[in-house]
Amino acid sequence: MSRVTPVYHCPFCAEQDLRPAPEPLGAWVCGSCVRVFSVTLHGSDRDLAAPLSSTPEEPS
């Protein structure tokens, strides 16, 4: 995965008029609402990806 991954819509106004911003690294500028933002992946949580049990566990 690249440090600068394309973003397809603005998280503030949902428009798709986005261009890479010169600063900070990995930032995007929205041509519609004129906001500069960046999206950062901090990691993944394996516990959230585990399937939920359909029956409650019995206390031991």
PDBQT receptor file of N, H, CA, C and O in Angstrom, charges set to zero:
ATOM      1  N   MET A   1       0.841  -1.180   0.000  1.00  0.00    +0.000 N 
ATOM      2  CA  MET A   1       0.000   0.000   0.000  1.00  0.00    +0.000 C 
ATOM      3  C   MET A   1       0.881   1.237   0.000  1.00  0.00    +0.000 C 
ATOM      4  O   MET A   1       1.879   1.301   0.718  1.00  0.00    +0.000 OA
ATOM      5  N   SER A   2       0.515   2.192  -0.790  1.00  0.00    +0.000 N 
ATOM      6  H   SER A   2      -0.295   2.140  -1.373  1.00  0.00    +0.000 HD
ATOM      7  CA  SER A   2       1.266   3.436  -0.922  1.00  0.00    +0.000 C 
ATOM      8  C   SER A   2       0.951   4.376   0.237  1.00  0.00    +0.000 C 
ATOM      9  O   SER A   2      -0.123   4.305   0.833  1.00  0.00    +0.000 OA
ATOM     10  N   ARG A   3       1.901   5.257   0.548  1.00  0.00    +0.000 N 
ATOM     11  H   ARG A   3       2.774   5.315   0.064  1.00  0.00    +0.000 HD
ATOM     12  CA  ARG A   3       1.641   6.269   1.580  1.00  0.00    +0.000 C 
ATOM     13  C   ARG A   3       0.606   7.269   1.096  1.00  0.00    +0.000 C 
ATOM     14  O   ARG A   3      -0.120   7.842   1.909  1.00  0.00    +0.000 OA
ATOM     15  N   VAL A   4       0.521   7.494  -0.215  1.00  0.00    +0.000 N 
ATOM     16  H   VAL A   4       1.111   7.029  -0.876  1.00  0.00    +0.000 HD
ATOM     17  CA  VAL A   4      -0.447   8.437  -0.774  1.00  0.00    +0.000 C 
ATOM     18  C   VAL A   4      -1.459   7.635  -1.589  1.00  0.00    +0.000 C 
ATOM     19  O   VAL A   4      -1.257   7.394  -2.779  1.00  0.00    +0.000 OA
ATOM     20  N   THR A   5      -2.530   7.230  -0.950  1.00  0.00    +0.000 N 
ATOM     21  H   THR A   5      -2.693   7.425   0.017  1.00  0.00    +0.000 HD
ATOM     22  CA  THR A   5      -3.571   6.454  -1.601  1.00  0.00    +0.000 C 
ATOM     23  C   THR A   5      -4.650   7.400  -2.111  1.00  0.00    +0.000 C 
ATOM     24  O   THR A   5      -5.028   8.331  -1.399  1.00  0.00    +0.000 OA
ATOM     25  N   PRO A   6      -5.153   7.189  -3.321  1.00  0.00    +0.000 N 
ATOM     26  CA  PRO A   6      -6.171   8.101  -3.843  1.00  0.00    +0.000 C 
ATOM     27  C   PRO A   6      -7.437   8.094  -2.999  1.00  0.00    +0.000 C 
ATOM     28  O   PRO A   6      -7.856   7.057  -2.485  1.00  0.00    +0.000 OA
ATOM     29  N   VAL A   7      -8.024   9.246  -2.872  1.00  0.00    +0.000 N 
ATOM     30  H   VAL A   7      -7.684  10.088  -3.290  1.00  0.00    +0.000 HD
ATOM     31  CA  VAL A   7      -9.293   9.422  -2.173  1.00  0.00    +0.000 C 
ATOM     32  C   VAL A   7     -10.309   9.778  -3.252  1.00  0.00    +0.000 C 
ATOM     33  O   VAL A   7      -9.990  10.547  -4.159  1.00  0.00    +0.000 OA
ATOM     34  N   TYR A   8     -11.514   9.243  -3.176  1.00  0.00    +0.000 N 
ATOM     35  H   TYR A   8     -11.773   8.618  -2.439  1.00  0.00    +0.000 HD
ATOM     36  CA  TYR A   8     -12.479   9.421  -4.255  1.00  0.00    +0.000 C 
ATOM     37  C   TYR A   8     -13.561  10.454  -3.974  1.00  0.00    +0.000 C 
ATOM     38  O   TYR A   8     -14.248  10.878  -4.904  1.00  0.00    +0.000 OA
ATOM     39  N   HIS A   9     -13.735  10.871  -2.726  1.00  0.00    +0.000 N 
ATOM     40  H   HIS A   9     -13.177  10.526  -1.971  1.00  0.00    +0.000 HD
ATOM     41  CA  HIS A   9     -14.696  11.931  -2.426  1.00  0.00    +0.000 C 
ATOM     42  C   HIS A   9     -14.271  12.664  -1.156  1.00  0.00    +0.000 C 
ATOM     43  O   HIS A   9     -13.569  12.113  -0.308  1.00  0.00    +0.000 OA
ATOM     44  N   CYS A  10     -14.704  13.900  -1.046  1.00  0.00    +0.000 N 
ATOM     45  H   CYS A  10     -15.274  14.348  -1.735  1.00  0.00    +0.000 HD
ATOM     46  CA  CYS A  10     -14.390  14.736   0.116  1.00  0.00    +0.000 C 
ATOM     47  C   CYS A  10     -15.212  14.258   1.320  1.00  0.00    +0.000 C 
ATOM     48  O   CYS A  10     -16.422  14.072   1.189  1.00  0.00    +0.000 OA
ATOM     49  N   PRO A  11     -14.589  14.056   2.485  1.00  0.00    +0.000 N 
ATOM     50  CA  PRO A  11     -15.346  13.614   3.659  1.00  0.00    +0.000 C 
ATOM     51  C   PRO A  11     -16.243  14.707   4.244  1.00  0.00    +0.000 C 
ATOM     52  O   PRO A  11     -17.082  14.419   5.098  1.00  0.00    +0.000 OA
ATOM     53  N   PHE A  12     -16.080  15.956   3.799  1.00  0.00    +0.000 N 
ATOM     54  H   PHE A  12     -15.399  16.190   3.105  1.00  0.00    +0.000 HD
ATOM     55  CA  PHE A  12     -16.881  17.060   4.332  1.00  0.00    +0.000 C 
ATOM     56  C   PHE A  12     -18.105  17.356   3.473  1.00  0.00    +0.000 C 
ATOM     57  O   PHE A  12     -19.202  17.541   4.000  1.00  0.00    +0.000 OA
ATOM     58  N   CYS A  13     -17.920  17.402   2.125  1.00  0.00    +0.000 N 
ATOM     59  H   CYS A  13     -17.029  17.251   1.697  1.00  0.00    +0.000 HD
ATOM     60  CA  CYS A  13     -19.037  17.769   1.252  1.00  0.00    +0.000 C 
ATOM     61  C   CYS A  13     -19.414  16.670   0.263  1.00  0.00    +0.000 C 
ATOM     62  O   CYS A  13     -20.401  16.810  -0.459  1.00  0.00    +0.000 OA
ATOM     63  N   ALA A  14     -18.654  15.585   0.216  1.00  0.00    +0.000 N 
ATOM     64  H   ALA A  14     -17.852  15.471   0.802  1.00  0.00    +0.000 HD
ATOM     65  CA  ALA A  14     -18.894  14.416  -0.640  1.00  0.00    +0.000 C 
ATOM     66  C   ALA A  14     -18.691  14.679  -2.128  1.00  0.00    +0.000 C 
ATOM     67  O   ALA A  14     -19.031  13.826  -2.947  1.00  0.00    +0.000 OA
ATOM     68  N   GLU A  15     -18.152  15.822  -2.494  1.00  0.00    +0.000 N 
ATOM     69  H   GLU A  15     -17.875  16.515  -1.828  1.00  0.00    +0.000 HD
ATOM     70  CA  GLU A  15     -17.851  16.093  -3.903  1.00  0.00    +0.000 C 
ATOM     71  C   GLU A  15     -16.617  15.312  -4.328  1.00  0.00    +0.000 C 
ATOM     72  O   GLU A  15     -15.841  14.860  -3.487  1.00  0.00    +0.000 OA
ATOM     73  N   GLN A  16     -16.439  15.156  -5.633  1.00  0.00    +0.000 N 
ATOM     74  H   GLN A  16     -17.069  15.524  -6.316  1.00  0.00    +0.000 HD
ATOM     75  CA  GLN A  16     -15.317  14.387  -6.156  1.00  0.00    +0.000 C 
ATOM     76  C   GLN A  16     -14.268  15.260  -6.834  1.00  0.00    +0.000 C 
ATOM     77  O   GLN A  16     -13.390  14.740  -7.522  1.00  0.00    +0.000 OA
ATOM     78  N   ASP A  17     -14.341  16.567  -6.655  1.00  0.00    +0.000 N 
ATOM     79  H   ASP A  17     -15.054  16.989  -6.095  1.00  0.00    +0.000 HD
ATOM     80  CA  ASP A  17     -13.386  17.501  -7.259  1.00  0.00    +0.000 C 
ATOM     81  C   ASP A  17     -12.154  17.603  -6.362  1.00  0.00    +0.000 C 
ATOM     82  O   ASP A  17     -11.958  18.616  -5.689  1.00  0.00    +0.000 OA
ATOM     83  N   LEU A  18     -11.322  16.558  -6.348  1.00  0.00    +0.000 N 
ATOM     84  H   LEU A  18     -11.481  15.736  -6.895  1.00  0.00    +0.000 HD
ATOM     85  CA  LEU A  18     -10.169  16.480  -5.449  1.00  0.00    +0.000 C 
ATOM     86  C   LEU A  18      -8.870  16.506  -6.237  1.00  0.00    +0.000 C 
ATOM     87  O   LEU A  18      -8.779  15.975  -7.344  1.00  0.00    +0.000 OA
ATOM     88  N   ARG A  19      -7.864  17.142  -5.635  1.00  0.00    +0.000 N 
ATOM     89  H   ARG A  19      -7.938  17.573  -4.736  1.00  0.00    +0.000 HD
ATOM     90  CA  ARG A  19      -6.512  17.176  -6.195  1.00  0.00    +0.000 C 
ATOM     91  C   ARG A  19      -5.528  16.977  -5.059  1.00  0.00    +0.000 C 
ATOM     92  O   ARG A  19      -5.800  17.389  -3.932  1.00  0.00    +0.000 OA
ATOM     93  N   PRO A  20      -4.383  16.351  -5.333  1.00  0.00    +0.000 N 
ATOM     94  CA  PRO A  20      -3.361  16.241  -4.287  1.00  0.00    +0.000 C 
ATOM     95  C   PRO A  20      -2.886  17.626  -3.858  1.00  0.00    +0.000 C 
ATOM     96  O   PRO A  20      -2.656  18.491  -4.704  1.00  0.00    +0.000 OA
ATOM     97  N   ALA A  21      -2.739  17.839  -2.568  1.00  0.00    +0.000 N 
ATOM     98  H   ALA A  21      -2.926  17.136  -1.881  1.00  0.00    +0.000 HD
ATOM     99  CA  ALA A  21      -2.233  19.111  -2.040  1.00  0.00    +0.000 C 
ATOM    100  C   ALA A  21      -0.720  19.000  -1.877  1.00  0.00    +0.000 C 
ATOM    101  O   ALA A  21      -0.207  17.931  -1.545  1.00  0.00    +0.000 OA
ATOM    102  N   PRO A  22      -0.002  20.102  -2.108  1.00  0.00    +0.000 N 
ATOM    103  CA  PRO A  22       1.457  20.046  -1.972  1.00  0.00    +0.000 C 
ATOM    104  C   PRO A  22       1.924  19.786  -0.540  1.00  0.00    +0.000 C 
ATOM    105  O   PRO A  22       2.938  19.118  -0.340  1.00  0.00    +0.000 OA
ATOM    106  N   GLU A  23       1.223  20.287   0.433  1.00  0.00    +0.000 N 
ATOM    107  H   GLU A  23       0.399  20.830   0.271  1.00  0.00    +0.000 HD
ATOM    108  CA  GLU A  23       1.587  20.116   1.842  1.00  0.00    +0.000 C 
ATOM    109  C   GLU A  23       0.323  19.910   2.644  1.00  0.00    +0.000 C 
ATOM    110  O   GLU A  23      -0.699  20.503   2.299  1.00  0.00    +0.000 OA
ATOM    111  N   PRO A  24       0.326  19.129   3.662  1.00  0.00    +0.000 N 
ATOM    112  CA  PRO A  24       1.320  18.163   4.100  1.00  0.00    +0.000 C 
ATOM    113  C   PRO A  24       1.299  16.945   3.187  1.00  0.00    +0.000 C 
ATOM    114  O   PRO A  24       0.400  16.802   2.358  1.00  0.00    +0.000 OA
ATOM    115  N   LEU A  25       2.277  16.077   3.337  1.00  0.00    +0.000 N 
ATOM    116  H   LEU A  25       3.007  16.193   4.010  1.00  0.00    +0.000 HD
ATOM    117  CA  LEU A  25       2.395  14.877   2.525  1.00  0.00    +0.000 C 
ATOM    118  C   LEU A  25       1.135  14.028   2.658  1.00  0.00    +0.000 C 
ATOM    119  O   LEU A  25       0.699  13.726   3.769  1.00  0.00    +0.000 OA
ATOM    120  N   GLY A  26       0.562  13.651   1.543  1.00  0.00    +0.000 N 
ATOM    121  H   GLY A  26       0.916  13.897   0.640  1.00  0.00    +0.000 HD
ATOM    122  CA  GLY A  26      -0.630  12.810   1.552  1.00  0.00    +0.000 C 
ATOM    123  C   GLY A  26      -1.932  13.570   1.683  1.00  0.00    +0.000 C 
ATOM    124  O   GLY A  26      -2.987  12.951   1.823  1.00  0.00    +0.000 OA
ATOM    125  N   ALA A  27      -1.894  14.898   1.640  1.00  0.00    +0.000 N 
ATOM    126  H   ALA A  27      -1.037  15.401   1.526  1.00  0.00    +0.000 HD
ATOM    127  CA  ALA A  27      -3.107  15.700   1.797  1.00  0.00    +0.000 C 
ATOM    128  C   ALA A  27      -3.815  15.868   0.455  1.00  0.00    +0.000 C 
ATOM    129  O   ALA A  27      -3.211  15.738  -0.610  1.00  0.00    +0.000 OA
ATOM    130  N   TRP A  28      -5.098  16.157   0.537  1.00  0.00    +0.000 N 
ATOM    131  H   TRP A  28      -5.589  16.263   1.403  1.00  0.00    +0.000 HD
ATOM    132  CA  TRP A  28      -5.934  16.394  -0.634  1.00  0.00    +0.000 C 
ATOM    133  C   TRP A  28      -6.653  17.718  -0.449  1.00  0.00    +0.000 C 
ATOM    134  O   TRP A  28      -6.982  18.096   0.675  1.00  0.00    +0.000 OA
ATOM    135  N   VAL A  29      -6.902  18.430  -1.553  1.00  0.00    +0.000 N 
ATOM    136  H   VAL A  29      -6.635  18.122  -2.466  1.00  0.00    +0.000 HD
ATOM    137  CA  VAL A  29      -7.667  19.674  -1.498  1.00  0.00    +0.000 C 
ATOM    138  C   VAL A  29      -8.948  19.468  -2.306  1.00  0.00    +0.000 C 
ATOM    139  O   VAL A  29      -8.918  18.948  -3.421  1.00  0.00    +0.000 OA
ATOM    140  N   CYS A  30     -10.067  19.882  -1.725  1.00  0.00    +0.000 N 
ATOM    141  H   CYS A  30     -10.092  20.304  -0.819  1.00  0.00    +0.000 HD
ATOM    142  CA  CYS A  30     -11.366  19.779  -2.385  1.00  0.00    +0.000 C 
ATOM    143  C   CYS A  30     -11.628  21.081  -3.127  1.00  0.00    +0.000 C 
ATOM    144  O   CYS A  30     -11.582  22.155  -2.528  1.00  0.00    +0.000 OA
ATOM    145  N   GLY A  31     -11.902  20.997  -4.421  1.00  0.00    +0.000 N 
ATOM    146  H   GLY A  31     -11.939  20.124  -4.908  1.00  0.00    +0.000 HD
ATOM    147  CA  GLY A  31     -12.180  22.186  -5.219  1.00  0.00    +0.000 C 
ATOM    148  C   GLY A  31     -13.548  22.774  -4.941  1.00  0.00    +0.000 C 
ATOM    149  O   GLY A  31     -13.794  23.928  -5.291  1.00  0.00    +0.000 OA
ATOM    150  N   SER A  32     -14.451  22.018  -4.320  1.00  0.00    +0.000 N 
ATOM    151  H   SER A  32     -14.251  21.081  -4.036  1.00  0.00    +0.000 HD
ATOM    152  CA  SER A  32     -15.800  22.504  -4.040  1.00  0.00    +0.000 C 
ATOM    153  C   SER A  32     -15.885  23.267  -2.725  1.00  0.00    +0.000 C 
ATOM    154  O   SER A  32     -16.394  24.387  -2.692  1.00  0.00    +0.000 OA
ATOM    155  N   CYS A  33     -15.393  22.675  -1.644  1.00  0.00    +0.000 N 
ATOM    156  H   CYS A  33     -14.979  21.765  -1.670  1.00  0.00    +0.000 HD
ATOM    157  CA  CYS A  33     -15.502  23.334  -0.332  1.00  0.00    +0.000 C 
ATOM    158  C   CYS A  33     -14.177  23.944   0.116  1.00  0.00    +0.000 C 
ATOM    159  O   CYS A  33     -14.109  24.536   1.194  1.00  0.00    +0.000 OA
ATOM    160  N   VAL A  34     -13.128  23.811  -0.686  1.00  0.00    +0.000 N 
ATOM    161  H   VAL A  34     -13.183  23.330  -1.561  1.00  0.00    +0.000 HD
ATOM    162  CA  VAL A  34     -11.804  24.410  -0.472  1.00  0.00    +0.000 C 
ATOM    163  C   VAL A  34     -11.175  23.963   0.850  1.00  0.00    +0.000 C 
ATOM    164  O   VAL A  34     -10.407  24.715   1.451  1.00  0.00    +0.000 OA
ATOM    165  N   ARG A  35     -11.487  22.762   1.304  1.00  0.00    +0.000 N 
ATOM    166  H   ARG A  35     -12.111  22.151   0.816  1.00  0.00    +0.000 HD
ATOM    167  CA  ARG A  35     -10.849  22.221   2.507  1.00  0.00    +0.000 C 
ATOM    168  C   ARG A  35      -9.660  21.356   2.099  1.00  0.00    +0.000 C 
ATOM    169  O   ARG A  35      -9.669  20.722   1.044  1.00  0.00    +0.000 OA
ATOM    170  N   VAL A  36      -8.647  21.342   2.947  1.00  0.00    +0.000 N 
ATOM    171  H   VAL A  36      -8.640  21.857   3.804  1.00  0.00    +0.000 HD
ATOM    172  CA  VAL A  36      -7.491  20.466   2.772  1.00  0.00    +0.000 C 
ATOM    173  C   VAL A  36      -7.575  19.419   3.874  1.00  0.00    +0.000 C 
ATOM    174  O   VAL A  36      -7.734  19.755   5.047  1.00  0.00    +0.000 OA
ATOM    175  N   PHE A  37      -7.470  18.153   3.495  1.00  0.00    +0.000 N 
ATOM    176  H   PHE A  37      -7.341  17.880   2.542  1.00  0.00    +0.000 HD
ATOM    177  CA  PHE A  37      -7.587  17.077   4.474  1.00  0.00    +0.000 C 
ATOM    178  C   PHE A  37      -6.647  15.949   4.099  1.00  0.00    +0.000 C 
ATOM    179  O   PHE A  37      -6.141  15.887   2.979  1.00  0.00    +0.000 OA
ATOM    180  N   SER A  38      -6.423  15.058   5.054  1.00  0.00    +0.000 N 
ATOM    181  H   SER A  38      -6.834  15.108   5.964  1.00  0.00    +0.000 HD
ATOM    182  CA  SER A  38      -5.655  13.842   4.789  1.00  0.00    +0.000 C 
ATOM    183  C   SER A  38      -6.357  12.681   5.478  1.00  0.00    +0.000 C 
ATOM    184  O   SER A  38      -7.067  12.862   6.467  1.00  0.00    +0.000 OA
ATOM    185  N   VAL A  39      -6.148  11.504   4.943  1.00  0.00    +0.000 N 
ATOM    186  H   VAL A  39      -5.572  11.357   4.140  1.00  0.00    +0.000 HD
ATOM    187  CA  VAL A  39      -6.734  10.287   5.492  1.00  0.00    +0.000 C 
ATOM    188  C   VAL A  39      -5.581   9.397   5.920  1.00  0.00    +0.000 C 
ATOM    189  O   VAL A  39      -4.668   9.142   5.135  1.00  0.00    +0.000 OA
ATOM    190  N   THR A  40      -5.615   8.922   7.159  1.00  0.00    +0.000 N 
ATOM    191  H   THR A  40      -6.357   9.130   7.797  1.00  0.00    +0.000 HD
ATOM    192  CA  THR A  40      -4.532   8.111   7.696  1.00  0.00    +0.000 C 
ATOM    193  C   THR A  40      -5.073   6.771   8.179  1.00  0.00    +0.000 C 
ATOM    194  O   THR A  40      -6.050   6.715   8.926  1.00  0.00    +0.000 OA
ATOM    195  N   LEU A  41      -4.432   5.701   7.747  1.00  0.00    +0.000 N 
ATOM    196  H   LEU A  41      -3.638   5.746   7.140  1.00  0.00    +0.000 HD
ATOM    197  CA  LEU A  41      -4.762   4.374   8.246  1.00  0.00    +0.000 C 
ATOM    198  C   LEU A  41      -3.868   4.102   9.448  1.00  0.00    +0.000 C 
ATOM    199  O   LEU A  41      -2.643   4.110   9.325  1.00  0.00    +0.000 OA
ATOM    200  N   HIS A  42      -4.465   3.865  10.595  1.00  0.00    +0.000 N 
ATOM    201  H   HIS A  42      -5.460   3.859  10.694  1.00  0.00    +0.000 HD
ATOM    202  CA  HIS A  42      -3.710   3.609  11.820  1.00  0.00    +0.000 C 
ATOM    203  C   HIS A  42      -3.477   2.124  12.056  1.00  0.00    +0.000 C 
ATOM    204  O   HIS A  42      -2.671   1.757  12.911  1.00  0.00    +0.000 OA
ATOM    205  N   GLY A  43      -4.162   1.273  11.322  1.00  0.00    +0.000 N 
ATOM    206  H   GLY A  43      -4.817   1.571  10.628  1.00  0.00    +0.000 HD
ATOM    207  CA  GLY A  43      -4.021  -0.169  11.479  1.00  0.00    +0.000 C 
ATOM    208  C   GLY A  43      -5.379  -0.829  11.385  1.00  0.00    +0.000 C 
ATOM    209  O   GLY A  43      -6.366  -0.196  11.009  1.00  0.00    +0.000 OA
ATOM    210  N   SER A  44      -5.423  -2.099  11.726  1.00  0.00    +0.000 N 
ATOM    211  H   SER A  44      -4.622  -2.613  12.032  1.00  0.00    +0.000 HD
ATOM    212  CA  SER A  44      -6.695  -2.813  11.729  1.00  0.00    +0.000 C 
ATOM    213  C   SER A  44      -6.827  -3.561  13.049  1.00  0.00    +0.000 C 
ATOM    214  O   SER A  44      -5.836  -3.901  13.695  1.00  0.00    +0.000 OA
ATOM    215  N   ASP A  45      -8.052  -3.802  13.426  1.00  0.00    +0.000 N 
ATOM    216  H   ASP A  45      -8.857  -3.526  12.901  1.00  0.00    +0.000 HD
ATOM    217  CA  ASP A  45      -8.336  -4.493  14.673  1.00  0.00    +0.000 C 
ATOM    218  C   ASP A  45      -8.874  -5.873  14.332  1.00  0.00    +0.000 C 
ATOM    219  O   ASP A  45      -9.997  -6.000  13.846  1.00  0.00    +0.000 OA
ATOM    220  N   ARG A  46      -8.087  -6.896  14.583  1.00  0.00    +0.000 N 
ATOM    221  H   ARG A  46      -7.174  -6.792  14.978  1.00  0.00    +0.000 HD
ATOM    222  CA  ARG A  46      -8.497  -8.258  14.234  1.00  0.00    +0.000 C 
ATOM    223  C   ARG A  46      -9.745  -8.684  15.002  1.00  0.00    +0.000 C 
ATOM    224  O   ARG A  46     -10.519  -9.497  14.496  1.00  0.00    +0.000 OA
ATOM    225  N   ASP A  47      -9.962  -8.163  16.201  1.00  0.00    +0.000 N 
ATOM    226  H   ASP A  47      -9.334  -7.502  16.612  1.00  0.00    +0.000 HD
ATOM    227  CA  ASP A  47     -11.147  -8.538  16.975  1.00  0.00    +0.000 C 
ATOM    228  C   ASP A  47     -12.424  -8.076  16.284  1.00  0.00    +0.000 C 
ATOM    229  O   ASP A  47     -13.444  -8.761  16.353  1.00  0.00    +0.000 OA
ATOM    230  N   LEU A  48     -12.381  -6.925  15.621  1.00  0.00    +0.000 N 
ATOM    231  H   LEU A  48     -11.552  -6.369  15.565  1.00  0.00    +0.000 HD
ATOM    232  CA  LEU A  48     -13.565  -6.434  14.925  1.00  0.00    +0.000 C 
ATOM    233  C   LEU A  48     -13.873  -7.275  13.692  1.00  0.00    +0.000 C 
ATOM    234  O   LEU A  48     -15.028  -7.356  13.275  1.00  0.00    +0.000 OA
ATOM    235  N   ALA A  49     -12.866  -7.896  13.110  1.00  0.00    +0.000 N 
ATOM    236  H   ALA A  49     -11.927  -7.830  13.449  1.00  0.00    +0.000 HD
ATOM    237  CA  ALA A  49     -13.063  -8.696  11.905  1.00  0.00    +0.000 C 
ATOM    238  C   ALA A  49     -13.554 -10.108  12.219  1.00  0.00    +0.000 C 
ATOM    239  O   ALA A  49     -13.982 -10.818  11.309  1.00  0.00    +0.000 OA
ATOM    240  N   ALA A  50     -13.503 -10.528  13.476  1.00  0.00    +0.000 N 
ATOM    241  H   ALA A  50     -13.155  -9.951  14.215  1.00  0.00    +0.000 HD
ATOM    242  CA  ALA A  50     -13.937 -11.876  13.851  1.00  0.00    +0.000 C 
ATOM    243  C   ALA A  50     -15.459 -11.974  13.759  1.00  0.00    +0.000 C 
ATOM    244  O   ALA A  50     -16.156 -11.035  14.142  1.00  0.00    +0.000 OA
ATOM    245  N   PRO A  51     -15.985 -13.091  13.259  1.00  0.00    +0.000 N 
ATOM    246  CA  PRO A  51     -17.442 -13.241  13.180  1.00  0.00    +0.000 C 
ATOM    247  C   PRO A  51     -18.058 -13.294  14.574  1.00  0.00    +0.000 C 
ATOM    248  O   PRO A  51     -17.463 -13.819  15.515  1.00  0.00    +0.000 OA
ATOM    249  N   LEU A  52     -19.243 -12.747  14.684  1.00  0.00    +0.000 N 
ATOM    250  H   LEU A  52     -19.726 -12.320  13.920  1.00  0.00    +0.000 HD
ATOM    251  CA  LEU A  52     -19.954 -12.755  15.959  1.00  0.00    +0.000 C 
ATOM    252  C   LEU A  52     -20.591 -14.117  16.188  1.00  0.00    +0.000 C 
ATOM    253  O   LEU A  52     -21.054 -14.762  15.247  1.00  0.00    +0.000 OA
ATOM    254  N   SER A  53     -20.613 -14.544  17.434  1.00  0.00    +0.000 N 
ATOM    255  H   SER A  53     -20.238 -14.020  18.198  1.00  0.00    +0.000 HD
ATOM    256  CA  SER A  53     -21.244 -15.810  17.790  1.00  0.00    +0.000 C 
ATOM    257  C   SER A  53     -22.755 -15.619  17.791  1.00  0.00    +0.000 C 
ATOM    258  O   SER A  53     -23.252 -14.600  18.271  1.00  0.00    +0.000 OA
ATOM    259  N   SER A  54     -23.492 -16.596  17.253  1.00  0.00    +0.000 N 
ATOM    260  H   SER A  54     -23.089 -17.424  16.863  1.00  0.00    +0.000 HD
ATOM    261  CA  SER A  54     -24.947 -16.467  17.211  1.00  0.00    +0.000 C 
ATOM    262  C   SER A  54     -25.601 -16.916  18.516  1.00  0.00    +0.000 C 
ATOM    263  O   SER A  54     -26.766 -16.605  18.763  1.00  0.00    +0.000 OA
ATOM    264  N   THR A  55     -24.863 -17.640  19.347  1.00  0.00    +0.000 N 
ATOM    265  H   THR A  55     -23.917 -17.893  19.146  1.00  0.00    +0.000 HD
ATOM    266  CA  THR A  55     -25.402 -18.079  20.635  1.00  0.00    +0.000 C 
ATOM    267  C   THR A  55     -24.499 -17.575  21.751  1.00  0.00    +0.000 C 
ATOM    268  O   THR A  55     -23.276 -17.582  21.610  1.00  0.00    +0.000 OA
ATOM    269  N   PRO A  56     -25.087 -17.141  22.851  1.00  0.00    +0.000 N 
ATOM    270  CA  PRO A  56     -24.254 -16.663  23.961  1.00  0.00    +0.000 C 
ATOM    271  C   PRO A  56     -23.469 -17.813  24.583  1.00  0.00    +0.000 C 
ATOM    272  O   PRO A  56     -23.933 -18.952  24.615  1.00  0.00    +0.000 OA
ATOM    273  N   GLU A  57     -22.302 -17.506  25.066  1.00  0.00    +0.000 N 
ATOM    274  H   GLU A  57     -21.925 -16.580  25.040  1.00  0.00    +0.000 HD
ATOM    275  CA  GLU A  57     -21.473 -18.524  25.714  1.00  0.00    +0.000 C 
ATOM    276  C   GLU A  57     -22.001 -18.804  27.111  1.00  0.00    +0.000 C 
ATOM    277  O   GLU A  57     -22.470 -17.902  27.804  1.00  0.00    +0.000 OA
ATOM    278  N   GLU A  58     -21.919 -20.069  27.516  1.00  0.00    +0.000 N 
ATOM    279  H   GLU A  58     -21.538 -20.802  26.952  1.00  0.00    +0.000 HD
ATOM    280  CA  GLU A  58     -22.337 -20.470  28.851  1.00  0.00    +0.000 C 
ATOM    281  C   GLU A  58     -21.251 -20.098  29.849  1.00  0.00    +0.000 C 
ATOM    282  O   GLU A  58     -20.070 -20.305  29.568  1.00  0.00    +0.000 OA
ATOM    283  N   PRO A  59     -21.621 -19.550  31.019  1.00  0.00    +0.000 N 
ATOM    284  CA  PRO A  59     -20.607 -19.263  32.035  1.00  0.00    +0.000 C 
ATOM    285  C   PRO A  59     -20.016 -20.564  32.566  1.00  0.00    +0.000 C 
ATOM    286  O   PRO A  59     -20.733 -21.555  32.703  1.00  0.00    +0.000 OA
ATOM    287  N   SER A  60     -18.736 -20.575  32.863  1.00  0.00    +0.000 N 
ATOM    288  H   SER A  60     -18.153 -19.770  32.752  1.00  0.00    +0.000 HD
ATOM    289  CA  SER A  60     -18.100 -21.803  33.362  1.00  0.00    +0.000 C 
ATOM    290  C   SER A  60     -17.999 -21.815  34.861  1.00  0.00    +0.000 C 
ATOM    291  O   SER A  60     -17.489 -22.776  35.438  1.00  0.00    +0.000 OA
TER     292      SER A  60
